[in-house]
């Protein structure tokens, strides 16, 4: 609740997943007060959504670097590796 | 010697002629040779660009030269001590009487030489700390861009792309390079540096991880990846780097430097990305656990709320005790007020009574009363005293009279008692005398009855010895012994004749025995019986 989804949006997948794991463990231990439980539950919701997005939005994109004569990268072009 | 010299027909040659002949012969004969030897005295290319050194083995050495143009094309640069196979031609210097090999091409002499070279480089880079575990970077868990340095065609890139697509679709940037040949090492090194030089937010995204890959091949085929420039470019890479060169058993220099060494290109793809399906499953599982956990949290909270609500007493119950206390207190208040009032009333009553008692009239009355009382008690005391004395006197007189009477009575009694005593004394004396007299008579009678003299009267005699001792047995009498025989009417002395005859004297011996008390009794009367009476 206090954490805006914005800070979660910047989290790398691994960090978000680790935080979600910590939240689930905390909730399962039942050692947190009800109010805190609800708070972290909602944060868990946002973390889960973020992870989901990172996983589901992934798509394969294959490009080849094009090089100038002096060996510097000029740009990219699609690669068909066959 | 003298004999041999004139016989020769050999032509005389000048030194130049000989040297030229040798040069021709040698260069014709050795216009193209392959020679194997160890590089010696190598000090790098000369400032002219040519390289001068020697090739040697155990038994010989030969000078070698690599011209500038050739040197640039060499696949393997000569190194001191390197075993090489050099191809070239032999030339001579007639002016110096020397020959040398001009090398056109040179390659390491077999696997052993390359391995030795590789080992030397490995030791050198290890000494610089480039292989240290502390230098290794962690691969990102979920890279969004992967840079691949490899040939853009062939099985390697296909394997990598397929495996990435299977596990986790991702943005792949391929930097095309030649993976063998003279320029290969420089291209690979340039690619690694080039990826690192990309701006993170530039037109070409900077990869999160690099894969340097090549398929299997001979040691020579993989040699580019043993070049120091490639190793150093990999060591300087700030992007985590996975190497996958050749087969699992092939180790190249870059494999030691890479942050992670994959046995194959496919394995490099696997190490670079997680499996998306597994992550999704894991995420779904975590989410289910999260939902379940919050339900349990809520259920626990609800249960404890219910429990608390049950334990909460009703409003009535809460008020009951205070209310009771209030009632009791108000009752006690009235009672104590009344008690306080009563106590004061009583105190007032008592005080007013005391006040009345202390009034002048009362004091006077009590004084008069006291005085009257005193007079009365005085008169009573006088009367009482008189009476007491009278009584005392009467008592003394009575006791005196009684004493006198008692005294005279006592005297009379004493007289009577004396007279009685006299009578009793007299009676007692008389009684005693009579009694003793009777006893005496009885004794005399008895004495008489038992006396041996009565026996003698019946005709028996008592025999005694000379001293007067009664003899009881005939045996006691010896022959010629004097004896005295007493009869009732008197005594005779005699002398015994002969010894006793038991049978005839038996009755006789009994007789003295029976008469023995009589003998004692007899003596007594003779002692003074008469004087007793």
Interface residues (C-beta under 8 A of the other chain):
Chain A: X12 X13 X14 X17 X20 X21 X23 X24 X27 X28 X30 X32 X34 X37 X38 X41 X44 X45 X48 X51 X52 X54 X55 X56 X58 X59 X60 X61 X62 X63 X64 X65 X67 X71 X72 X73 X75 X76 X79 X81 X82
Chain B: X140 X141 X142 X144 X152 X153 X157 X158 X161 X164 X165 X168 X169 X170 X171 X172 X173 X174 X175 X176 X187 X190 X194 X198 X203 X204 X276 X279 X280 X282 X283 X286 X287 X289 X290 X292 X293 X294 X296 X297 X298 X300 X301
